């Protein structure tokens, strides 16, 4: 897939659904780009070629889960750390946390291992049953074959300042923040993380639009008449429901940016049970077997 799609995107200069972002990444945009791919025996979508890797997002949510419920160190009140490298959600999605228990018998790596158990689903360590076994119709986890296709990658954990006026026309400022080192407060935080399964950045959503009316402020703009949802294929996936990103808000120790139901990003407490759309990067050795990338004929890969 990597070489085939990379060549296709580089050569498709007259295709208005393909463009190059300020960092040189190749992306799909518009309402109906031909970016469908069968992965994990499910429909996923190609975001594009970012940092030299084919980046996919699952076409349906795996459910609503808390981002993190772990208290901030030395805090007596209910405040929860917006640190992805330690987050409950990161441990739910990624391998290596099978033997780790926290709170009410919650174990990690359930999505990665297609397992079932308990997951965090609201504030103050509230849990619910979650089932990612391969016989489920919608929320199944990753098969062994899918795991073998995923490249362990560097993900950016820089924070975005909700007081700044990020728009699509100055999207470089938002991407710089996502890839930067600014965080909140005095607690030490990671600004990069190496792992397998992540979430979208706010800039992924904003740049998926082909709207001529996407000049609203993207974060915490409650008067938004956001044209960024128009002609935006990621918007059609998230379907106007609160959705987590992996970007912290530099407004408090426990706020993370989420896509809200009126299609703006706002800073929400990490314990909120918002929708999860996993994102992975494919290994460069993965090739296309068949398909045209259309919804009716998605790419098939091996």
N, C-alpha and C positions, 0 to 999 in steps of 0.2 A: 504493500500500500504506500509506504513512504516514498519510494522513488517514483512510482507511477503517478501518485497524486501530486507530488512536488513538481514533476515535469508538466503535468496537465495544468496546474495552476499557474506556473510560470509562463506557459505558452498561451494561456487563455486571456490575452490582454484586451480582447473585445468583449469579454463576459463581464457584465456590470454587477454580477453577484460575487465577484472576486476582487479583492483589493489588497494593497500592502499598507500595513499600519505604520506609525512613526518609528517603531523599533525594527522594521523590516520583516515582520511576520505576515504571512499570507492568510487571509481570512475570508470566510463566506459572509455575505450580508444579504438583506432583503427578506421578503415574506416567504418565498418558496425556492430557495437554492437547491440544487441537486447534490446534497451532501449526506444522503442516507447510507448507512453501512450496517450490515448484520454483524454483531459482536456479542459474544456470550449467548448466542441463540435469541437475541433480542434486537430491537431497532435502537441504534444509537445515531448520533449526528456528528459530522466532522466540523469542529470549530475552525480548523485550519492547520497550517504549519506554524507552530509557535516554538521559538527557541530551537528550531531544527527538528522538531518532533511533530508527528501527527496527533492532534489533540481531539479527543472524543468526549461528548456529553451524552448521558443516557436520555433517551427520548421520553421516559416517564419517571416520575419520582419513585423512590423506594419507600417513601413514608415520611412521617413527621417526627423529628427527633430533636432533642436538645443539642446545642453546640458544645456546651460544657457545663457541668454542675459542680466542679471542684472548687471549693472556697479559696479565696485569695489568702496566701500565708499570713498568719498573725492578724487576721481580721475577725472580729467577733460578730459582725453583722453578716447578713446573707449577701455577699458579693462574690462574683464568680469570674475567674481569670480568663481573659480573652487571648489565650496563648494556644495556638493550633498544635504546636508540637507536644503539648500535654493534654489536649482536649479529649473528652469522652468520645466525641464524634470521630475524630481522627483514629482513635483506637477501635471504634466499631468498624471502620471501613478498611483498615490496613492490617497486614499480618504482624505477628510477633507478640500479641497481647492475649493469647488464648488462656494463659494461666493467671492472668491478673484479675483479681476481684476487687470491686469497690462498692461500698454501700450494700444495697439489698441484693447480693448475689449477682450483680451485673458483671459479665465477663466481656472481654474484648474480641476483636477480629471475627465477629459473627457474619458480617457481610462478606468479608474476604473468603471465609471458609464455608459459605452456604450453610450456616448453622442456625439454630434457634436458641432463644433464651430470653433474657430481659434486657431492655434498653431504656435509657433515660428519656423521659418524654415531657418534663415540665420542671418547674422550679422546686428547690429544696429536695432534690434527689428523688422526685416522683418517677416511677418506672411503669413500663407496660410490656406485655409479651411481644416479642418480635420474631418472625419466622422468615429466614432467608434460604430455606432448603430449596433444592432445585425443582421440587414438585409444586411450588407455589406459582400462581399465574402471573403475578405482577412484581412482587418484591424479592424475587429470588436473587441469591448472591452470585458470586463469580465461580464459574466452573474451572477445573484444572487447566483446560485448554485456554480459557480467557486469561487466567493468571499468567500463563507462559508467554502471552503476547504483550504484556504490560512492561514498559520500561520504568525502572526506578529513576525518578527525576528530581531536579531541584525546583521547589515551589517557593514563591515569594510571600513573606509575611509582614511586609511593611504596612503601616497604618495610614488611613486617609483621614484628613481633617475636615469634619463636616462644616466648618465655618468658611471653607474656601469654595470658590465658585467654579467647580468642575463642570465643564460642558463638553459636548462632542467636539466642538471646534478647537478646544484646548485639551484634548484627551491625553496629550503627552504629560500634562501635569498630574493627571490621575494615575497614569501608568508609572510615572516616576515615583509617586507615593507608594504604590503597591510594591514596587521593586526597591524601595528605599529602606532606611534604617530608623525612621521616626516611629516611636511608640509612646505610650502614655505612662507618666509617673516614674517612680524610682525602681520598680521591679524589673529585674533583668529578664529580657525576652529574646527569643530567637527571631531573626529577621529573614532567615531562609530555613527550609526544611527539606530533607531528602526522604521521599516516600513514593508510594504507588498510586494511591487514590486520593484525590482532592476535590475541591469545589470550584465553581467559577469565580473569577474576579469581577468586580463591577465593570471594568473596562471591556470584558468579554461581551457582556450584555449590551452595553452602549454601542459598541462597534458592529453589532449584528444588525443594526437598523440601516435602512436605505431611505429613511425619511428625509424630506426637505424641511421638516419642522422640528428638528431635534436640537433646539438651542436653549432648552430649559436647564436650570441648574439640576444636577443629577442627584445630589445628596441632601436630605432634610429640607427639601423645598415643598412645604405643605400647600402652597398656592399653585402647585404644578398643574399645567394643562399639557402634560408631557407628550410631545410628538414623537418621542423616542420609541414608544411602543408600536408605532405604525411601521408596516413593512419590516418587521423584526421577527426573524424565525425563532430566536430564543424566547421571545415574548409568547409566541404561540405554544411553546412547550410548558413554560411555567404557569400559564393560564391564570394570571391575576390572583395568585395566592402567595402569601409570605414565603420567601425562599432564602435559605442561607447562602452567603458567600464565605470565602475563607479569609476575608480582609477585616482586620480589626479597625475599630473607630478610635481615633486618638482623642476621645472625649472622656473616657473613664477606664478603670481597670477591667470592667466587665461588659463592655459594649462591642458588638460585632455588626458589621454592615449587612443588612438583609434587603432583598428586593421586596418592596411592600406591594399591597394589592392595587394601589393606584400607580404602580410602575415607577416609583422613585425608590432610591436607596435611603434607608434611615438606620440609625444606630439603635439596636435592640439588645436587651439583656441576653447573655449567652445561654441562659436556661430555657428560653422560649422554644416551643416545639414546632419549628418551621419545616417546610418541605426540603428534601434532600435529593439533589440530582448529581450523582457521582460523575467525576471527570477523570480520565486516564490518558496517558501518553503511550502510543504504541512503539514497540521496538522497530528499529530501522529495517530489520530483515523481513517484516510482514509485507506480503504482496497481495495484490488483487487477483482473485481467481475469475470473477465474472461480475456482471452488473454494470449499470450506468450511473449509479448514484441517485436515481430517481426513487420516489416513494414506492412505486410499483416494482422497480428493479434495483434494489439497493446493491451497493458493492458487497461482495462476499470475499473474505480474506482468509489467508492461512500463512 
